[in-house]
Amino acid sequence: MKYSQSNIEQLFKLIGSFPNQQYVQTDYFEYIKTKDSIWPNQLLNLQASENEIETVLDLIEEQSKDGEIPNLLMLNPNTKIHSLNDKLRQRAYKSGLWYAMAHSLNNLTPQNTNPNFKVIRVQIKDLGIWLSIVEEELMDNKPLNTVLFKNLLDNNNCYFYLGFERNLAVATSFLFVDKKNAGVYLVSTKKTHRRKGFGREMTNHCLLMAKVLRCENVELQATEIGKGVYESVGFTIHGSVDVFRIKKHNHNSE
């Protein structure tokens, strides 16, 4: 069992291959930039020598200020460069912490299910409902690009799930498969239906499908709120994922 962060990178590259979307690799970082969508817009795989860090961060500040590139930076715990981390913190960017989590499907165990809850695989007719829940619960009501998600829905490596309590759609999840490695994303439950174990059931449904597809490992990036849900179905923590919101830095404040 391991956490590599490769699954999310492959997902971003897939999205970047769609019309009007971009996945760009530069000498110092990569980024996914999506049109008319709050997710995903992200910088990743930032690398620079000690002598280059300040210049590279200045470049990111300038380009992200004008919207040329995203301003959300995600670091990889497997390639952490302490000097780079120190510079990011010195600039007092708004920062957060996600948990790098992985699950070995060899240890997948049956979970109790709620008889009043069922999970279906999303079809095109269900996509609007799925998107509305994710937008409301995870994106602060900011829009997602419907065409982008239709393209994902049409891809054989993507599995979207919608959870119903009786006949009401209340929860979502998304599984992306890359060879033997899978990733779970966009797990959400409507506020009115939380604390009933639905997030756990949506996650477990993804794990069961990954097992059917003969994946060996599943990984994800969890917030503090979601960490306990994922641990309850067998995920373990493999480090921290530092995230920074890049903004214009006032050099005179140093």
N, C-alpha and C positions, 0 to 999 in steps of 0.2 A: 504494500500500500504506500502511495506517495502522493505528494502535491507538486505539480509541475507548473501550473498556470498555462500549460500549452493549450488546453481545451478552449479557454476563453479567447486566446489569441487566434486560434483557427476559426472560431465563430466570428470574430471581428473581421477576419480576412474574407470569410464567406460573404458577410454583409457588404464589405467594401467592393465586392465584385458585382453587386447589383447596380442597375442604372441609377445615376444621380447620387451614388454613395461613394465614399473614398476610404481606402486603407492605404496609408502612405508610410514608407520607410525612409527616414533620413539618416544622415551619418550619426546622429546623436539620440534619436528617439523615433518611435513609431506613433501613429495616431489613427483612430477611426473617427470619421466625421460624417454624420448622417444628416440628410436634408429633411427639414420640417418634422423633426423628431427629437424629443428630449433624451432618448436613449437609443443606441449608445454613442456618446461623444466623449472620447477619452484619449489621453496620452499614456503611453506605456513604454517599457524597455528603455528608459532614460539611462544613458551612459556617457561619461565624459571623464577625462583625466583631471587631476587636481588643478592643473593650469587652465583648463578649459571650462570648468564648472560655471564660474561667474558669467562668462560670455554666453554660454548656452542658456543659462537661466534668463539673462537679459533678453536673448532672442525669443524665448518662449513667452516672456511677459509681453513683449511688443507685438508678436503675432497673435497671441490669444486675446489681447486687448481689442484688436480690430476684428476678431471673429474669424481670422484666417485659419486658426487651429483651435481645438478645444482647450479649456483651461483646467480640466480635471486630470490630475496625474496619479496613476496607480503604479506603485513599485512592486517588484517581485521579491518575495522573501528569500528565494533561492539564490538571487544575485545581488543581494544588498551590499551597497557600497557606503560604508559609514561616513566617509568624508562628504559624499553627496547628500546623505541624510542630514548631516550637520549643517550644511549650507542651506538646505531647504528650511530647516527650523530657524536658522539665524534670520532668514528673511520674513519670518512671522507670517507665513501663509496660513490660511485656515486649514486645519488638518483633521484627519479622522483615522480610525483604525478598524479594519475588517479582519476577520479570522480566515486564514488559509486552512481549509478542511478537506479531508479525503475519506473515502469509504472503500474498503476492499469488499467486493461483492462475494468473496468466499465466505464472509461472515454475515451474510444477509439472513435475518431471522424473521419469521412471520410476525406481523403486527396485528393487534386488535383493531377491528374496524367498527364504525358506527353504522348500524343497520339502516339508519335514516339518511345516510350519506352515500352518494355514488359518484364515480369519476368516469368521464367520457373523454375520448380523444376528440380534439376540436376539428370540426370541418369548416369549410368556408362560411357556411351560414351561422356558425357560432363565434366567428372571429371578432365581430363587433362587440359582443358581450364580454369576451375574454379581455379585449383591449380596454374596455371601459372600466373593468375592475382593476386592472393593473395601473391604469392612469390615475384612478382615484386613490388607490391604496399605497402605491409605491412612487408615483411621479408627481405628487402634489397637484394633481389635475392638469398637468402639462401634457400636450398631445404627443402621441406616438404616430409614426408614419404608417398608415394602413397598408400602402403598397409594399413597403419594406417587409411587413409581417406576412403579407400574402405570399411574397417570394420565399420567405422562410418556411411557411406552411407547405409550399409546393416542393420543398427540398426533402429528399428521402432520409436525411440524417437528423431531421427536426421533428420533435413530437410535442405538441401542445395539448395540455389537459385542462379541463374545466370541471370543478367539483360542485355538486348540487346537494343542498339539504332539502330533502323531499324534492320539490320541483323548482326550487329557487337557486340560481347560479350564485355561488358565494366565494369560490376559491379558484386559484390558478396555479399552474406550474408549467415549466418548459424544460425539455431534455434535448441536449445536442450531443450527438455521437460522433466521435472522430476516431475511427479504427477501434482499438481496445479501450479507449479512454472516453468517458462521458462527463458531461457537466450539467448541473441543475441550476436553473435561473428563474427569476421572476415568480417566485413563490409568494402568493399573497392571499389574504382572507379579508373579506369585508369586515369593517369594524364591528358591525352589529352581530357578527357570527364568530367572533374570536373566542379563545379559551375553550374550544370544544374539540381540539385535536385535529382540525381540518388541515392545517399547514403540515402537520406530520403525515397525514394520509396522502396529501398531494405529493410530498417529497418521496414517500415510500412507493407510490405508484411509479414514479420515475425510476427508482432503483429496481423495481421488479422488471420494468421494460428493459433497462440496461442489462440486467441479468439474462433475459430472453435473447437479447441481441449479442450475447457472449462478450460483453465488455468485462474488463477485469478491475477497473478502477473508476471511481466517480469523484469529481472534485467540485468545489464551489467556494465562493467568497461570502462570508456571513457577517452580518452586523451583530452587535451585542444583543439586540432583540431576538434575532433569529437563531443565534448560536445554540441555545438550549433545545430548540425544536430539532435541529440537525443532529445534535448529540443523542437525542432520544431514539433515533433510527440507526445509530451506529457510526456516524461520522466522528472523526477525531481531529484535533487541532494540530497543524503542522507549521505553526509560525504565524506571524502577523503580516497583514498587507497594509502598508502605510499609504494613505491617500492625501493629496494636497490640492487645494484650490488655488491655482496660480493667479496672482493679482500684481498690479504694478507696485514695485518695491521702491520705497523712499530711501535712497542711499545715504541721504543726509542724516537719517535717524540713527545710524550706526555710531 
